[in-house]
Amino acid sequence: MINTCLGRATLVAAVCGMASWSAHADVPPPQDVPYQGTLQVSVDATDVARRIFQVREVVPAQPGPLTLLYPAWLPGHHSPVGPIDKVAGLVITANGQTLPWKRDPLNVNAFHVDVPQGASSVNVAFQFLSPQNTREGRVVMTPEIINLQWSSNTLYPAGYYASRITTQASVKFPAGWQFGSALEEASREGDTVHFKPVSYETLVDSPMFAGKYFKRVDLDPGAKRPVHLDIVADAAKYLEISPEQLQAHRNLVQQLYKLYGSQHFDHYDLLLALSTKMSGIGLEHHRSSENGSQPGYFTEWDKQPMLRGLLPHEFNHSWNGKFRQPADLYRPTFNEPMQGSLLWVYEGQTQFWGNVLAARSGLWSDEQARDVLALTAATYDRGRPGLASWRNVQDTTNDPVIAERAPLPYRNYQASEEYYNAGMMIWLDVDAKLRELSRGKHAIDDFTKAFFGMDDGSYAVKTYTFDDVVQALNGIDAYDWAGFLRSRLDGHGPLIGGIENHGWKLVYTDEPSVAVKGNEERRHVADLTYSIGLVIGKDGAISDVLWDGPAFKAGVSPGMTLVAVNGHDYDADGLKDAIKAAKGNDQPIELLVKNFDEYQTLRVAYHDGLQYPHLVRDEGKPDTLSKLLKAR
């Protein structure tokens, strides 16, 4: 495939390290100068049955060449995934005449048009044909819910920083629907809402959830900088919240404030969709976040506790990821290549704090937090053979560009976006080291407040480098932090030192934890990774096989279907019983598998029983993990 770094000469030279050249001389490079005029955007989002967004824009322009860009490199995705393939019906007019346009052959998100003499603007019309089903992408329109993302529903003029393009937007909703967004309402005409002008950068950073069934909950009553939970759902019954559930979410806000000691928003909206129809999402923004969960998030509170790690993660990103961003990731427009060398900070530390704050706020119990940590630790103890051999965590920061979360044949061996959970394990180890160096006086809270909590009230993006991270850590406690971090990012170790250094041990027993059970239920699988080395979905579909694990060595591969176990029809409980029965003897487990149209019996030599990860105390060391999880 063509290198994704194709682009303007300055971008290629600076970002891709290639010789200076121009992909198309007519695509002007972005300049830090004000855009003359206001970009006007109106979206009709009423066609929910056919899932079509109708977009109209008025683009101020001068006579001569004009290039319009469709956002490609999307913040939070860290990759060029703007759904340009869903754009249709593009018509550009000026002075009542239709203007011919041409797509740039080397930059398919760029559209060139000549503005005629006498025109001071062009009118743009197109449809965003949102996916009808998940095979086509994220479903963002259902009969009850709309997820409007401005990056999918706008073109913007090339040649300017996105922050210098003033934009005024409006949306027409289905009759009676309500919405949540970081955008501020200016006026309303029937079901059409007009928003106050913002920069195009802020517009793209301010998506919305709208719904037939909607509830807005105040998470910080009386605050000067209000925080709301804006909920849309498949049905009204899913909007019911108990006082205890509400308090846990209010605790989350206060725990974040205690951690960072600052706020970088004038108001914040946690957008939450409870739906099986709309596709799930977890995407950060400066003054809001998009969060998709199961309908029973509140009504089946005890059934799926693991779902409650999403909001703490995304809210954290307002500080880590939006206010402070890696220097090689931040770009002044949405059509310049990003680099993700520091995603283990951006996403990894956010993953760490998301889990810790779920416990500190009461969204999780300490036991649930430990179960999640055990499941993650097992991944980097036994479940990622690729990281133990040919790949390292640092290299996986390229994965958003290589293939953002695409299905992989052998994910455990190939490794994918490990900077999330492996990054979390690295930061757990950092916390333990800070406690050791300071004899308990310092912890990762001190680093986090110093590094992300600065400049209270500022919305301006503040970038950082690897050296800045090292310098900030040394500001807490002097140490060879560069060597500490690089050995874990570039090496092939198991990454579970933070568990041991916090006074706990990773062990495996035959009883699944709450985290394992929740993970199996959410994914509709039987996860036997740490025993026979299989993950099996509905109807015996084998979705993952541990590289060099027992099943792999017997010849099992992903894509096969498990038909029978020891001569009996497959079911998950039957396979687990067979694994138990084989413990301590020399009889193989016989698996009848279907591979395309062929059947064969494979004999798995495995005799260690069921294996599920847990944490147990190491009584010979102090328990600093419990201190980490304790509410502030």
C-alpha positions as CSV (number, residue, x, y, z in Angstrom):
1,M,0.0,0.0,0.0
2,I,1.0,3.6,-0.5
3,N,2.8,5.2,2.5
4,T,0.3,7.1,4.5
5,C,2.8,10.0,4.9
6,L,2.0,11.3,1.4
7,G,1.4,15.0,1.8
8,R,2.7,18.5,1.5
9,A,6.5,18.9,1.3
10,T,6.9,20.5,4.7
11,L,4.8,17.8,6.3
12,V,6.7,15.0,4.6
13,A,10.1,16.5,5.6
14,A,9.1,17.2,9.2
15,V,6.8,14.3,10.0
16,C,7.9,11.4,7.7
17,G,11.6,12.1,7.4
18,M,11.5,11.9,3.6
19,A,13.0,14.3,1.1
20,S,11.1,17.4,0.5
21,W,8.5,17.2,-2.3
22,S,4.9,18.2,-3.1
23,A,2.1,15.8,-3.6
24,H,0.0,18.5,-5.1
25,A,1.1,22.1,-5.5
26,D,-2.5,23.4,-5.3
27,V,-3.0,22.2,-1.7
28,P,-1.8,25.2,0.3
29,P,0.0,24.4,3.6
30,P,-1.7,25.6,6.8
31,Q,-0.8,29.1,8.1
32,D,-1.2,30.5,11.5
33,V,-3.3,33.4,10.2
34,P,-7.0,34.3,10.7
35,Y,-9.5,33.0,8.2
36,Q,-11.4,35.8,6.7
37,G,-15.1,35.3,7.4
38,T,-17.1,32.7,9.2
39,L,-17.6,29.1,8.0
40,Q,-21.3,28.3,8.3
41,V,-22.4,24.7,8.7
42,S,-25.9,23.3,8.9
43,V,-26.7,19.7,9.3
44,D,-30.2,18.1,8.9
45,A,-30.1,15.0,11.1
46,T,-33.8,14.1,10.9
47,D,-33.5,11.1,8.4
48,V,-32.8,8.5,11.1
49,A,-34.8,5.8,9.2
50,R,-32.3,5.9,6.3
51,R,-29.4,7.1,8.4
52,I,-28.5,10.1,6.2
53,F,-27.0,13.4,7.3
54,Q,-27.7,16.3,4.9
55,V,-24.9,18.9,5.1
56,R,-25.0,22.5,3.9
57,E,-22.1,24.9,4.2
58,V,-21.3,28.5,3.2
59,V,-17.6,28.9,2.8
60,P,-16.2,32.5,2.5
61,A,-13.7,32.6,-0.4
62,Q,-12.0,34.9,-2.8
63,P,-12.1,34.4,-6.6
64,G,-9.4,31.9,-7.7
65,P,-8.3,28.4,-6.6
66,L,-9.9,27.0,-3.5
67,T,-9.1,23.7,-1.8
68,L,-11.6,22.1,0.6
69,L,-10.5,19.4,3.0
70,Y,-12.4,16.5,4.6
71,P,-10.8,15.7,8.0
72,A,-8.6,12.6,7.7
73,W,-6.3,12.4,10.7
74,L,-8.7,12.4,13.7
75,P,-7.6,13.2,17.2
76,G,-8.3,10.4,19.6
77,H,-7.9,7.9,16.8
78,H,-4.4,9.0,16.1
79,S,-4.8,7.8,12.5
80,P,-6.2,8.8,9.1
81,V,-9.6,7.2,9.6
82,G,-11.9,10.1,8.5
83,P,-14.8,8.2,6.7
84,I,-14.3,9.9,3.3
85,D,-15.9,6.8,1.7
86,K,-19.3,7.7,3.3
87,V,-19.4,11.2,1.5
88,A,-21.7,11.4,-1.5
89,G,-23.6,13.9,-3.6
90,L,-21.0,16.7,-3.3
91,V,-22.2,19.8,-5.1
92,I,-20.4,23.2,-5.0
93,T,-22.1,26.4,-6.2
94,A,-21.4,30.1,-6.4
95,N,-23.5,33.0,-7.8
96,G,-26.3,30.4,-8.6
97,Q,-24.0,28.3,-10.8
98,T,-22.7,24.8,-10.2
99,L,-18.9,24.7,-10.1
100,P,-16.9,21.7,-11.3
101,W,-14.6,20.3,-8.7
102,K,-11.7,17.8,-8.8
103,R,-10.5,15.4,-6.2
104,D,-6.7,15.5,-5.6
105,P,-5.5,12.1,-6.9
106,L,-2.7,12.0,-4.2
107,N,-4.8,13.4,-1.4
108,V,-8.3,12.0,-1.8
109,N,-9.6,14.1,1.1
110,A,-8.8,17.3,-0.8
111,F,-11.3,18.9,-3.3
112,H,-10.1,21.6,-5.7
113,V,-12.5,24.2,-7.2
114,D,-12.1,27.6,-8.9
115,V,-14.1,30.4,-7.4
116,P,-15.6,32.6,-10.1
117,Q,-15.1,36.4,-10.3
118,G,-17.7,38.3,-8.3
119,A,-18.2,35.6,-5.8
120,S,-17.4,36.1,-2.1
121,S,-18.3,32.6,-1.0
122,V,-19.2,29.1,-2.2
123,N,-22.1,26.9,-1.1
124,V,-21.3,23.3,-0.4
125,A,-23.8,20.5,-0.2
126,F,-23.3,16.8,0.4
127,Q,-24.7,13.8,2.3
128,F,-22.9,11.8,4.9
129,L,-24.3,8.3,4.3
130,S,-23.7,6.9,7.8
131,P,-23.3,3.1,8.1
132,Q,-26.4,1.0,7.9
133,N,-24.7,-1.9,9.8
134,T,-21.4,-2.6,11.6
135,R,-19.9,-4.2,8.5
136,E,-19.8,-0.7,7.0
137,G,-18.4,1.0,10.1
138,R,-19.7,2.6,13.3
139,V,-23.5,2.9,13.4
140,V,-24.1,6.5,14.5
141,M,-27.9,6.8,13.7
142,T,-30.7,4.7,15.1
143,P,-34.4,5.3,15.5
144,E,-33.7,6.6,19.0
145,I,-30.1,8.0,19.0
146,I,-27.8,10.2,16.9
147,N,-24.1,10.6,17.4
148,L,-23.2,13.6,15.3
149,Q,-19.4,14.0,14.8
150,W,-18.5,17.2,13.0
151,S,-15.4,15.7,11.5
152,S,-17.7,13.4,9.4
153,N,-20.1,16.2,8.4
154,T,-17.9,19.1,7.3
155,L,-15.4,20.3,4.7
156,Y,-13.1,23.1,5.7
157,P,-10.8,25.5,3.7
158,A,-7.1,24.5,3.3
159,G,-4.4,27.0,4.1
160,Y,-5.3,27.8,7.7
161,Y,-4.8,26.4,11.2
162,A,-8.1,24.9,12.3
163,S,-8.0,27.1,15.4
164,R,-8.1,30.2,13.2
165,I,-11.2,29.3,11.2
166,T,-14.3,30.8,13.0
167,T,-17.3,28.5,12.5
168,Q,-21.0,28.8,13.2
169,A,-23.0,25.6,13.2
170,S,-26.6,24.5,13.4
171,V,-28.4,21.2,13.6
172,K,-32.0,20.1,12.9
173,F,-33.1,17.2,15.1
174,P,-36.1,14.9,14.9
175,A,-39.1,16.5,16.5
176,G,-38.9,16.6,20.3
177,W,-35.4,15.1,20.6
178,Q,-32.9,16.5,23.2
179,F,-29.1,16.6,22.9
180,G,-25.9,16.9,24.9
181,S,-22.8,18.6,23.6
182,A,-20.0,20.9,24.7
183,L,-21.3,23.5,22.2
184,E,-23.3,26.3,23.6
185,E,-26.7,27.1,22.3
186,A,-27.3,30.5,20.8
187,S,-30.9,30.2,19.6
188,R,-33.6,27.7,18.6
189,E,-36.1,27.6,15.8
190,G,-38.5,24.7,16.3
191,D,-36.2,21.6,16.2
192,T,-33.3,23.5,14.7
193,V,-30.6,24.6,17.2
194,H,-28.1,27.3,16.4
195,F,-24.8,27.3,18.3
196,K,-22.5,30.0,19.3
197,P,-19.5,30.6,17.0
198,V,-16.3,28.6,17.8
199,S,-13.1,27.8,16.0
200,Y,-13.3,24.9,13.6
201,E,-10.8,23.0,15.9
202,T,-13.3,23.4,18.7
203,L,-16.2,22.4,16.6
204,V,-14.6,19.1,15.6
205,D,-13.7,18.6,19.3
206,S,-17.4,19.1,20.3
207,P,-19.6,16.2,19.0
208,M,-23.1,15.5,20.3
209,F,-25.4,12.8,21.3
210,A,-29.1,13.4,20.7
211,G,-31.9,11.1,21.5
212,K,-35.6,10.4,21.7
213,Y,-34.9,9.3,25.3
214,F,-32.6,11.7,27.1
215,K,-31.6,12.6,30.6
216,R,-29.1,15.3,31.9
217,V,-27.6,14.8,35.3
218,D,-25.6,17.4,37.2
219,L,-22.4,15.8,38.6
220,D,-21.1,18.8,40.4
221,P,-24.1,20.9,41.7
222,G,-23.4,24.5,42.3
223,A,-20.0,24.4,40.6
224,K,-18.7,27.4,38.6
225,R,-17.5,25.0,36.0
226,P,-20.4,22.6,35.7
227,V,-20.0,18.9,34.8
228,H,-23.0,17.0,33.4
229,L,-23.7,13.4,32.4
230,D,-25.9,13.5,29.2
231,I,-27.5,10.2,28.7
232,V,-29.3,8.8,25.6
233,A,-30.7,5.3,25.5
234,D,-32.6,2.8,23.5
235,A,-35.6,3.1,25.8
236,A,-36.6,5.3,28.7
237,K,-36.3,2.6,31.3
238,Y,-32.5,2.6,30.9
239,L,-32.2,6.2,32.1
240,E,-33.1,5.4,35.7
241,I,-30.2,6.1,38.2
242,S,-30.1,5.2,41.9
243,P,-28.8,7.6,44.5
244,E,-25.8,5.4,45.1
245,Q,-25.0,5.2,41.4
246,L,-25.3,9.0,41.1
247,Q,-23.0,9.5,44.1
248,A,-20.2,7.3,42.6
249,H,-20.2,9.4,39.4
250,R,-20.2,12.6,41.5
251,N,-17.3,11.1,43.4
252,L,-15.4,10.6,40.2
253,V,-15.5,14.4,39.4
254,Q,-14.1,15.2,42.8
255,Q,-11.4,12.6,42.7
256,L,-10.2,13.9,39.4
257,Y,-10.0,17.4,40.8
258,K,-8.1,16.2,43.8
259,L,-5.7,14.3,41.5
260,Y,-5.0,17.1,39.1
261,G,-5.7,20.2,41.2
262,S,-6.9,22.0,38.0
263,Q,-9.5,22.2,35.4
264,H,-9.1,23.1,31.7
265,F,-12.7,23.6,30.7
266,D,-15.4,26.1,31.5
267,H,-17.9,23.2,31.5
268,Y,-17.7,19.5,30.7
269,D,-20.2,17.0,29.3
270,L,-19.9,13.2,29.7
271,L,-21.9,12.0,26.7
272,L,-23.2,8.5,27.5
273,A,-25.2,6.3,25.0
274,L,-26.8,3.1,26.4
275,S,-27.6,1.1,23.3
276,T,-27.2,-2.2,21.5
277,K,-28.2,-0.4,18.3
278,M,-25.7,2.4,18.1
279,S,-22.1,1.2,17.9
280,G,-20.0,1.6,21.0
281,I,-17.4,4.3,21.4
282,G,-14.9,5.8,23.9
283,L,-13.5,9.0,22.5
284,E,-12.0,12.0,24.3
285,H,-12.5,15.7,23.8
286,H,-11.4,18.8,25.7
287,R,-14.8,19.7,27.1
288,S,-16.7,16.5,26.6
289,S,-16.3,12.8,25.8
290,E,-18.2,10.2,23.7
291,N,-19.0,7.1,25.7
292,G,-21.0,4.1,24.5
293,S,-22.0,1.3,26.9
294,Q,-24.6,-1.4,27.3
295,P,-28.3,-0.5,28.0
296,G,-28.1,-2.0,31.5
297,Y,-25.2,0.2,32.6
298,F,-27.4,1.5,35.4
299,T,-30.3,-1.0,35.5
300,E,-28.0,-4.1,35.7
301,W,-25.3,-2.4,37.8
302,D,-24.0,-5.5,39.5
303,K,-24.0,-7.6,36.4
304,Q,-21.3,-5.8,34.4
305,P,-19.0,-3.8,36.7
306,M,-16.2,-3.7,34.2
307,L,-18.3,-1.3,32.0
308,R,-17.7,1.4,34.6
309,G,-14.1,1.9,33.7
310,L,-15.0,3.8,30.5
311,L,-16.1,7.2,31.9
312,P,-13.0,7.6,34.3
313,H,-10.7,6.9,31.3
314,E,-12.3,9.4,28.9
315,F,-12.8,12.1,31.5
316,N,-9.1,11.8,32.4
317,H,-8.2,12.7,28.8
318,S,-9.3,16.3,29.3
319,W,-6.0,16.7,31.2
320,N,-3.9,13.9,29.6
321,G,-4.4,14.0,25.9
322,K,-6.3,17.2,25.3
323,F,-4.7,19.9,27.5
324,R,-1.3,18.2,27.5
325,Q,-0.5,16.4,24.2
326,P,2.6,14.8,22.8
327,A,4.5,17.2,20.5
328,D,4.6,14.7,17.7
329,L,0.9,14.0,17.9
330,Y,-0.6,17.5,18.0
331,R,-1.3,19.0,14.6
332,P,-2.8,22.4,13.7
333,T,-5.2,20.8,11.1
334,F,-6.9,17.5,10.6
335,N,-5.1,16.6,7.4
336,E,-1.5,16.3,8.6
337,P,0.1,13.0,9.6
338,M,0.4,12.4,13.3
339,Q,3.1,10.4,15.2
340,G,2.3,8.4,18.3
341,S,5.7,7.8,20.0
342,L,4.3,8.9,23.4
343,L,1.0,7.1,23.3
344,W,2.2,5.0,26.2
345,V,1.8,8.3,28.2
346,Y,-1.3,9.7,26.4
347,E,-3.2,6.4,26.5
348,G,-1.1,4.3,28.9
349,Q,-1.3,6.6,31.9
350,T,-4.9,7.4,31.2
351,Q,-5.6,3.7,31.3
352,F,-3.8,3.5,34.6
353,W,-5.7,6.4,36.1
354,G,-9.0,5.3,34.6
355,N,-8.8,2.1,36.6
356,V,-7.4,3.7,39.8
357,L,-10.1,6.4,39.8
358,A,-12.8,3.8,39.2
359,A,-11.8,2.4,42.5
360,R,-11.2,5.8,44.3
361,S,-14.7,7.0,43.3
362,G,-16.5,3.8,44.2
363,L,-17.4,2.8,40.7
364,W,-15.4,-0.3,41.5
365,S,-14.6,-2.0,44.7
366,D,-10.9,-2.6,45.5
367,E,-11.5,-6.3,44.7
368,Q,-12.9,-5.5,41.3
369,A,-9.9,-3.2,40.6
370,R,-7.5,-5.9,41.6
371,D,-9.3,-8.4,39.4
372,V,-9.0,-6.1,36.4
373,L,-5.3,-5.5,37.2
374,A,-4.7,-9.3,37.5
375,L,-6.3,-9.8,34.1
376,T,-4.1,-7.1,32.6
377,A,-1.0,-8.4,34.3
378,A,-1.6,-11.9,33.0
379,T,-1.6,-10.5,29.5
380,Y,2.0,-9.4,29.9
381,D,3.0,-12.4,31.9
382,R,1.8,-15.2,29.6
383,G,-0.6,-13.7,27.0
384,R,1.6,-11.7,24.7
385,P,4.3,-14.0,23.3
386,G,4.9,-11.5,20.5
387,L,6.1,-8.9,23.0
388,A,8.4,-11.5,24.6
389,S,10.1,-12.3,21.3
390,W,9.9,-10.1,18.2
391,R,8.1,-6.8,19.1
392,N,8.2,-4.2,21.8
393,V,5.7,-1.8,23.4
394,Q,7.3,1.3,21.6
395,D,6.7,-0.3,18.2
396,T,3.0,-0.8,18.9
397,T,2.6,3.0,19.1
398,N,2.6,2.8,15.3
399,D,-0.5,0.6,15.3
400,P,-3.1,3.3,14.8
401,V,-1.5,4.0,11.4
402,I,-0.7,0.4,10.6
403,A,-4.3,-0.8,11.2
404,E,-6.4,0.8,13.8
405,R,-7.9,-2.1,15.8
406,A,-8.4,-4.2,12.7
407,P,-9.0,-7.9,13.3
408,L,-5.8,-9.8,13.4
409,P,-5.1,-13.5,12.7
410,Y,-2.9,-14.0,15.8
411,R,-3.4,-10.9,17.9
412,N,-1.5,-12.2,20.9
413,Y,1.5,-12.8,18.8
414,Q,1.3,-9.8,16.5
415,A,0.4,-7.5,19.5
416,S,-1.8,-4.5,18.8
417,E,-1.9,-1.1,20.5
418,E,-0.2,-2.5,23.6
419,Y,0.6,1.0,24.7
420,Y,-2.7,1.1,26.5
421,N,-2.4,-1.8,29.0
422,A,1.3,-2.3,28.8
423,G,1.6,1.4,29.4
424,M,-0.7,1.0,32.4
425,M,1.7,-1.7,33.8
426,I,4.7,0.6,33.2
427,W,3.1,3.5,35.1
428,L,2.1,1.1,38.0
429,D,5.8,0.2,38.2
430,V,6.7,4.0,38.1
431,D,4.4,4.5,41.1
432,A,6.1,1.7,43.0
433,K,9.6,3.1,42.2
434,L,8.6,6.6,43.4
435,R,7.3,5.2,46.7
436,E,10.5,3.2,47.1
437,L,12.8,6.1,46.3
438,S,11.0,8.5,48.6
439,R,10.3,6.0,51.4
440,G,6.6,6.5,50.9
441,K,6.6,10.3,50.8
442,H,6.0,10.5,47.0
443,A,3.8,8.6,44.6
444,I,2.6,8.9,41.0
445,D,-0.1,11.4,42.2
446,D,2.8,13.9,42.7
447,F,4.0,13.4,39.1
448,T,0.5,13.6,37.6
449,K,-0.4,16.8,39.4
450,A,2.9,18.5,38.4
451,F,2.9,17.3,34.8
452,F,-0.8,17.6,33.9
453,G,-2.3,19.9,36.6
454,M,-0.5,23.1,35.7
455,D,-2.1,26.3,34.4
456,D,-5.5,26.0,36.0
457,G,-8.1,27.4,33.7
458,S,-6.0,27.4,30.6
459,Y,-7.5,25.8,27.5
460,A,-4.4,26.2,25.4
461,V,-2.8,22.9,24.3
462,K,0.6,22.4,26.0
463,T,2.8,19.9,24.2
464,Y,5.5,17.7,25.7
465,T,8.4,15.3,24.7
466,F,10.0,12.2,26.2
467,D,12.6,14.4,27.8
468,D,9.9,16.5,29.5
469,V,8.4,13.3,31.0
470,V,11.9,12.3,32.3
471,Q,12.6,15.8,33.7
472,A,9.2,15.9,35.5
473,L,9.9,12.5,37.1
474,N,13.3,13.7,38.2
475,G,11.6,16.7,39.7
476,I,9.8,14.3,42.1
477,D,12.6,11.9,42.8
478,A,16.0,11.8,41.0
479,Y,16.7,8.5,39.3
480,D,17.7,7.1,35.9
481,W,14.1,7.5,34.6
482,A,15.1,7.5,31.0
483,G,16.8,4.1,31.4
484,F,13.9,2.8,33.5
485,L,11.3,3.8,30.9
486,R,13.3,2.8,27.8
487,S,14.1,-0.7,29.2
488,R,10.4,-1.3,29.5
489,L,9.4,0.3,26.2
490,D,12.1,-1.2,24.1
491,G,12.7,-4.5,25.8
492,H,10.9,-7.8,26.0
493,G,10.3,-8.3,29.7
494,P,7.0,-9.5,31.3
495,L,6.1,-6.0,32.6
496,I,4.6,-7.2,35.9
497,G,7.2,-5.7,38.3
498,G,4.7,-3.1,39.5
499,I,2.5,-5.9,40.9
500,E,5.4,-7.4,42.9
501,N,6.7,-4.1,44.0
502,H,3.3,-3.1,45.4
503,G,3.3,-6.1,47.6
504,W,1.1,-8.5,45.6
505,K,1.7,-11.7,43.6
506,L,0.1,-12.8,40.3
507,V,-1.2,-16.3,40.6
508,Y,-3.4,-18.6,38.6
509,T,-6.2,-20.7,40.0
510,D,-9.1,-22.8,38.5
511,E,-11.7,-20.2,39.5
512,P,-12.5,-17.3,37.2
513,S,-12.5,-13.8,38.7
514,V,-15.3,-11.3,38.3
515,A,-13.3,-9.5,35.7
516,V,-12.9,-12.7,33.7
517,K,-16.6,-13.6,33.9
518,G,-17.5,-10.0,32.9
519,N,-15.1,-10.1,30.0
520,E,-16.5,-13.4,28.8
521,E,-20.1,-12.3,29.0
522,R,-19.4,-8.9,27.3
523,R,-17.5,-10.6,24.4
524,H,-19.7,-13.7,24.4
525,V,-16.6,-16.0,24.6
526,A,-15.0,-18.7,26.7
527,D,-11.5,-17.4,27.5
528,L,-9.2,-20.3,28.1
529,T,-6.0,-18.4,27.1
530,Y,-4.0,-19.4,30.2
531,S,-4.9,-23.1,30.1
532,I,-5.4,-24.8,26.8
533,G,-4.6,-21.5,24.9
534,L,-8.0,-20.8,23.2
535,V,-10.6,-18.1,23.1
536,I,-13.9,-19.5,21.7
537,G,-16.9,-17.6,20.6
538,K,-20.5,-18.5,20.0
539,D,-21.2,-21.9,18.3
540,G,-17.6,-23.0,18.8
541,A,-16.0,-20.3,16.6
542,I,-12.3,-20.1,17.6
543,S,-11.3,-16.4,17.7
544,D,-7.8,-16.6,19.1
545,V,-5.2,-19.2,19.7
546,L,-2.2,-18.5,22.0
547,W,1.0,-18.6,19.9
548,D,3.0,-21.7,20.9
549,G,0.4,-22.6,23.5
550,P,-1.0,-26.2,23.9
551,A,-3.8,-25.8,21.3
552,F,-1.4,-24.1,18.8
553,K,1.1,-26.9,19.1
554,A,-1.7,-29.4,18.4
555,G,-2.5,-27.6,15.1
556,V,-5.5,-25.5,16.1
557,S,-5.8,-22.1,14.4
558,P,-8.1,-19.1,14.6
559,G,-11.0,-19.4,12.1
560,M,-11.6,-23.0,12.8
561,T,-14.8,-24.2,14.5
562,L,-14.7,-26.5,17.5
563,V,-17.3,-29.2,16.8
564,A,-16.7,-31.8,19.5
565,V,-14.6,-32.4,22.6
566,N,-13.6,-36.0,23.5
567,G,-16.4,-37.3,21.2
568,H,-19.2,-35.1,22.5
569,D,-20.8,-32.0,21.0
570,Y,-19.0,-28.8,21.9
571,D,-20.2,-26.5,24.6
572,A,-18.1,-24.2,26.8
573,D,-18.8,-26.1,30.0
574,G,-18.0,-29.4,28.4
575,L,-14.6,-28.1,27.3
576,K,-13.9,-26.8,30.8
577,D,-14.9,-30.2,32.2
578,A,-12.5,-31.9,29.8
579,I,-9.6,-29.6,30.8
580,K,-10.3,-30.4,34.5
581,A,-10.5,-34.1,33.8
582,A,-7.1,-34.1,32.0
583,K,-5.3,-32.5,34.9
584,G,-2.6,-34.7,36.3
585,N,-3.0,-37.6,33.7
586,D,-1.4,-38.3,30.4
587,Q,-4.5,-38.5,28.2
588,P,-4.8,-35.8,25.5
589,I,-7.9,-33.7,25.1
590,E,-9.4,-34.6,21.7
591,L,-10.8,-31.7,19.7
592,L,-12.9,-32.3,16.5
593,V,-12.5,-29.1,14.5
594,K,-13.9,-27.9,11.2
595,N,-11.5,-26.0,8.9
596,F,-13.4,-24.7,5.9
597,D,-15.1,-27.9,4.6
598,E,-12.6,-30.3,6.3
599,Y,-12.9,-32.1,9.6
600,Q,-10.0,-33.4,11.7
601,T,-9.4,-34.6,15.3
602,L,-6.5,-32.7,17.0
603,R,-5.1,-34.0,20.3
604,V,-4.0,-31.4,22.8
605,A,-1.4,-32.4,25.4
606,Y,-2.4,-30.2,28.3
607,H,-2.7,-31.4,31.9
608,D,-2.5,-28.4,34.2
609,G,-6.2,-27.7,34.6
610,L,-8.1,-24.4,34.3
611,Q,-5.9,-21.3,34.8
612,Y,-7.3,-17.9,35.7
613,P,-5.3,-14.9,37.0
614,H,-5.7,-13.4,40.5
615,L,-3.7,-11.2,42.8
616,V,-2.8,-12.4,46.3
617,R,-0.9,-10.5,49.0
618,D,2.8,-11.0,49.4
619,E,3.0,-10.7,53.2
620,G,6.7,-10.1,53.1
621,K,6.2,-6.6,51.5
622,P,4.1,-3.6,52.4
623,D,0.8,-3.3,50.6
624,T,1.1,0.0,48.7
625,L,-1.5,-1.1,46.1
626,S,-4.3,-0.5,48.6
627,K,-2.8,2.9,49.3
628,L,-2.9,3.7,45.6
629,L,-6.6,2.7,45.2
630,K,-7.7,4.5,48.4
631,A,-10.0,7.6,47.8
632,R,-8.4,10.9,48.3
